[in-house]
Amino acid sequence: MPTVPSQSKCAHLGCGNERSPLNSFCMDHGGKTYNQTSKRKQFNAKYNQAVWKKIRIAQLSRQPLCQACTVRGRVTQATVVDHVFPWNQIGEQAFVANIFQSLCPECHSVKTGLEQTGIFRHYKDPPTDYAIENWRQTVFGA
């Protein structure tokens, strides 16, 4: 009986390295070698802080509709406040000093997938893709 071939190479486009044991990427592209439960708990703890709750309420009040859907001409309620630049890749200061946008869960998932390829999308009319180098100029004016 035929079997499905095992995927032993990294899923990142163009990478030929061996994948890590716990996901489909090599260590250069986000591979994992052990369960990072404690790190994940520390990461998620920031979203329970009062400062984030205030930022979230303010952003959803300013922009109650999904910005990505609005650009496409659709009306969808936003429930996710997104960091345009992923703070965990840039540094702790980017958690609250960032550009925020309101998104629906579907658009947030698409944007997160793009971020794994190095594209940071800010949904506005017309849509804009940023590089990390432009982030400091946009947020801090430096």
C-alpha positions in Angstrom: 0.0 0.0 0.0 1.4 3.4 -0.9 2.4 5.8 1.8 2.7 9.6 2.0 6.4 10.6 1.6 7.8 12.3 4.7 8.6 16.0 4.3 12.2 16.3 5.6 13.1 19.7 4.1 12.3 23.1 5.5 8.9 24.6 4.2 10.4 28.0 3.7 10.5 28.8 0.0 13.9 28.0 -1.5 15.4 26.5 1.7 17.0 23.1 1.5 17.9 22.6 5.1 16.5 19.8 7.2 13.3 20.6 9.1 13.1 20.7 12.9 11.3 17.9 14.8 8.3 19.9 16.0 7.3 21.9 12.9 8.0 22.1 9.2 10.8 24.8 9.3 14.5 24.6 9.8 16.1 26.4 12.8 17.0 29.4 10.6 13.3 29.9 9.7 11.5 29.4 13.0 12.0 25.7 13.7 11.4 24.3 17.2 13.3 21.6 19.0 11.2 21.4 22.2 7.9 22.5 23.5 8.1 26.2 24.5 5.1 26.3 26.8 6.8 28.5 29.5 8.0 31.0 26.8 4.5 31.0 25.3 3.0 31.8 28.7 5.4 34.7 29.2 4.6 35.9 25.7 0.8 35.8 26.2 1.0 37.4 29.7 1.6 40.8 28.0 -1.9 40.7 26.6 -3.4 40.5 30.1 -1.7 43.7 31.2 -3.9 46.8 31.8 -1.9 48.9 29.3 -2.7 46.4 26.5 -6.4 46.3 27.4 -6.5 50.1 27.2 -4.8 50.1 23.8 -7.2 47.4 22.5 -10.3 49.2 23.7 -9.1 52.5 22.2 -8.2 51.0 18.9 -11.4 49.0 18.5 -13.4 52.2 19.4 -11.5 54.2 16.8 -11.7 51.6 14.1 -14.6 49.1 14.8 -14.4 47.6 11.2 -11.7 45.3 9.8 -9.3 47.5 8.0 -8.3 44.8 5.5 -11.9 44.0 4.6 -12.7 47.8 4.3 -9.9 48.2 1.8 -11.5 45.3 -0.2 -15.0 46.9 0.0 -16.4 44.5 2.6 -17.9 45.4 6.0 -16.7 43.1 8.8 -16.5 43.7 12.5 -13.0 43.8 13.9 -12.2 41.8 17.0 -8.4 41.7 16.8 -6.0 44.5 17.4 -2.9 43.8 15.4 0.6 45.2 15.8 1.6 46.2 12.2 5.2 45.2 13.2 5.4 42.0 15.3 6.8 43.3 18.6 8.5 39.9 19.5 10.7 40.3 16.4 11.7 43.9 17.0 11.8 44.2 20.8 9.9 44.8 24.0 9.4 48.5 23.3 7.3 47.7 20.2 4.6 46.1 22.3 3.0 49.5 23.1 5.0 51.8 20.8 3.8 50.4 17.5 1.3 51.1 14.7 -2.0 49.2 15.4 -4.8 48.2 13.1 -8.2 46.5 13.7 -8.7 43.2 11.9 -11.1 40.4 11.8 -9.7 36.9 12.8 -9.5 35.8 9.1 -7.5 38.8 7.9 -5.3 38.6 11.0 -4.4 35.0 10.2 -3.5 35.9 6.6 -1.3 38.8 7.9 0.4 36.5 10.3 1.2 34.1 7.5 2.7 37.0 5.5 4.8 38.0 8.4 6.5 34.6 8.4 7.8 35.4 5.0 9.0 38.9 6.0 6.1 41.0 4.7 4.6 43.4 7.2 1.3 44.6 5.9 -0.5 47.8 7.0 -4.0 47.8 5.5 -4.9 51.2 4.3 -6.0 52.5 0.9 -3.8 51.6 -1.0 -2.3 48.7 1.0 1.3 49.2 2.1 4.0 46.6 2.8 6.8 47.7 5.2 10.2 46.5 5.9 11.5 46.5 9.4 14.0 49.2 8.6 11.1 51.6 7.9 9.5 50.8 11.3 11.8 52.9 13.4 11.2 55.9 11.2 7.4 55.5 11.2 7.1 54.9 15.0 9.9 56.9 16.5 10.7 59.4 13.7 14.4 58.4 13.9 
